Amino acid sequence: MAAMRCGRAVPFGRRAVAMTALFAAAAFARCFAFTGPRPLPTSVLRVPKVSLRAVDTVDVDDVDETEEKSSYAWDEEPSKAWYATRSIDRHKVNMKFFDMFKKPVDFFPHKLQAGDTIRVHYLEAKPSGDKETRSFSVTKDQLRETYFDGTILNFRGDYHARTMTVRAMIGKGVDSVGYEFLFPIHSPLITRIQVLKRGFIGRNKNAYFMRAMVGKRNVIPIDQERTEMDKTYANLRIDGREDEIPSPEYPQNEWDTYPLPVWKQDMADWNEEEYDPDKVDQRSEYERRVIAKYKMRVSRSGKYGT
């Protein structure tokens, strides 16, 4: 008997099975023959000589040539000094880009944080209708300045990629809809940030709870301390005493503000001398996870949203 396979007759029988097994064993031996460890080419093992002076990390010229030109076999582990001379400081590299794209620190208001109601002036493209565009270059004549009023929910991102989430309720009554804008704070399209109201959110580090606030509860109380600070700085500017106003700081992430999270102590840039234990949350684990989570303030009317 014979069976058809790929248009050819394949005989069945003991002899055919034995021949097939013999050819398979020979092919397997040729493919997986092991003649000892074969060293990789020198061009693969050696690391190219790259200058890292642009990031002020490692000067390759100071590396010992014998250590640099030495090649390691596939089963050998290079020494720690070999890795140390080729390590790149991520913080220094990011600071290089941050210095290239950052906005001046005087551009931001003093002590800007989540819960503040601000007005962001930014540039957007003018409506020009549907037309074919062959280039992505944009001129100032094609842009117009507009603004968006809202409450800051949080700051996210690091270095020049830091963003700011701003939320506002647009509409009236039951037709109101919440809009959120994500602004890159170092973008050249943002022209001005104006503070309309200082909001007090207590020990919260973000204002995401505003997404669940309905009706009259959708209001953040005024921060009296920072409001008085703004009035004092405004009076100093009127009197021509701007030099007495301290310089502002860049808005910080929620994990960079006090109380600091526990995992910050494991970071490479942790400095124990600059840590202020008086600003740490002194509550116990039970108080933070149980009491603070289930604590609810009962409204006077007993109705939701009032």
Secondary structure, DSSP 8 states (H G I E B T S, - for coil): -EEEETTEEEE-SHHHHHHHHHHHHHHHHHHS---S-----HHHHS------GGGTS--GGGS-HHHHH----TT----HHHHHTT---HHHHHHHHHHHH---GGGS-TT--TT-EEEEEEEEE----S---------GGGEEEEEEEEEEEEEE-SGGG-EEEEEEEESSGGG-EEEEEEEETT-TTEEEEEEEE-B--TT-S--GGGGG--GGGS---B-HHHHHHHHHHHHHHHTT-GGGS--------GGGSSS--GGGGGSTT--STT--GGGS----HHIIIIIHHH-----SS--TT-
